[in-house]
Amino acid sequence: MSLCPSELDDPDAIRDAANDLVKVFELVTQTAADIKSTWSGLPAVYTAPEAGVVYQAMVKPVRYGDMLLVEGQRMYNAMLGYAQDLEALKKVREQLIIDIAHEEALQENTWGAVEDAVEAAQGELLLLRVEQFETDLEAAQRRCANQLSNSWGGPTYL
C-alpha cells in the first residue's frame, strides 16, 4: 500500500497574502478619500457655471474605493477561512502520514503471511481516511475559490 495525502498550501503564506491584498485595497480607499478632501477646497478658488459638477467629481471615486474595500475584505475573509481549514487539515495529514508509515511497516514485516480480516479492514479504513482527507481539502479549496470568484462576479465551482 502506498498512500500519500496531498501536500497542503502554507497557511501562513495564505494569511500573509490576504493581509497584503487588503492593505492595497485600504490604500486605494484612503487615496480616493485624500483626493476628495483636497478637491473639497476647490470652491474657494474655482467658480464657473459648471462648478457644481466639478465639485462633485470626486464623490464617485470615493464610493468606488469604499466598494472595492468591502470586496477586498470579503476576499481577505475567504483567504483567512482557507488558511484556517488548512491548519485543521495539516493535523489530519500529519496523523495520516504516521498511520500510513505504521501500516506499511506492518505489511513489510508480515509480507507473504496470510492477511487476516482485521489487517485488511485496517488497510481499507486507512484508505477511506485518505479519501476523506482529499475530499475535505477539495471542499476547502472550492469554498475559498467560490468566495473569491463571487467577489468579482465570476463562475461558481462545484
Secondary structure, DSSP 8 states (H G I E B T S, - for coil): ----------HHHHHHHHHHHHHHHHHHHHHHHHHHHHHTTGGGT---TTHHHHHTTTHHHHHHHHHHHHHHHHHHHHHHHHHHHHHHHHHHHHHHHHHHHHHHHHHHHTTTS---HHHHHHHHHHHHHHHHHHHHHHHHHHHHHHHHHHHTT-----
